[in-house]
Amino acid sequence: MNRKKKIYEKLKKKDKRANAKLHKSNKPRYVSKADRAEQVDNTTTQDNLSTELAE
């Protein structure tokens, strides 16, 4: 019984890992707070430059 259980658990674990690799998460990549602030600064400066050029 014990030998069968160990083999079964090993195979189940292997299947679980293979299945996890097939189904990647659709969650967006984490962006740190500092990077988000930097992106906002860049977009605002680009917007200001484009409005100045348009005038």
VMD Tcl script that draws the C-alpha trace (Angstrom):
set ca {
  {0.00 0.00 0.00}
  {2.69 2.44 0.99}
  {4.71 1.83 -2.19}
  {1.63 2.37 -4.37}
  {0.79 5.56 -2.53}
  {4.29 6.98 -2.99}
  {4.30 6.19 -6.71}
  {0.83 7.65 -7.15}
  {1.76 10.86 -5.29}
  {4.93 11.23 -7.36}
  {3.02 10.89 -10.63}
  {0.29 13.22 -9.43}
  {2.89 15.85 -8.49}
  {4.52 15.57 -11.92}
  {1.15 15.98 -13.68}
  {0.32 18.98 -11.53}
  {3.60 20.70 -12.45}
  {3.11 20.00 -16.15}
  {-0.44 21.35 -16.00}
  {0.71 24.51 -14.23}
  {3.20 25.22 -17.02}
  {0.45 24.97 -19.62}
  {-1.83 27.49 -17.95}
  {0.02 30.74 -17.49}
  {-1.53 33.48 -15.43}
  {-3.28 36.38 -17.16}
  {-2.40 38.66 -14.29}
  {-0.57 41.83 -15.36}
  {3.09 42.24 -14.43}
  {3.73 44.08 -11.14}
  {4.99 47.65 -11.53}
  {6.53 49.24 -8.45}
  {5.24 52.51 -7.03}
  {8.41 54.37 -8.06}
  {8.14 53.09 -11.64}
  {4.49 54.12 -11.82}
  {5.35 57.63 -10.61}
  {8.13 57.83 -13.18}
  {5.77 56.78 -15.97}
  {3.25 59.43 -14.92}
  {5.99 62.09 -14.94}
  {7.11 61.02 -18.41}
  {3.60 61.13 -19.83}
  {2.88 64.56 -18.35}
  {6.10 66.03 -19.75}
  {5.35 64.54 -23.17}
  {1.83 65.96 -23.06}
  {3.21 69.39 -22.13}
  {5.72 69.28 -24.99}
  {3.09 68.24 -27.52}
  {0.74 71.06 -26.46}
  {3.58 73.60 -26.70}
  {4.46 72.40 -30.20}
  {0.82 72.56 -31.29}
  {0.54 76.20 -30.25}
}
mol new
graphics top color blue
foreach p $ca { graphics top sphere $p radius 0.5 }
foreach p [lrange $ca 0 end-1] q [lrange $ca 1 end] { graphics top cylinder $p $q radius 0.2 }
display resetview
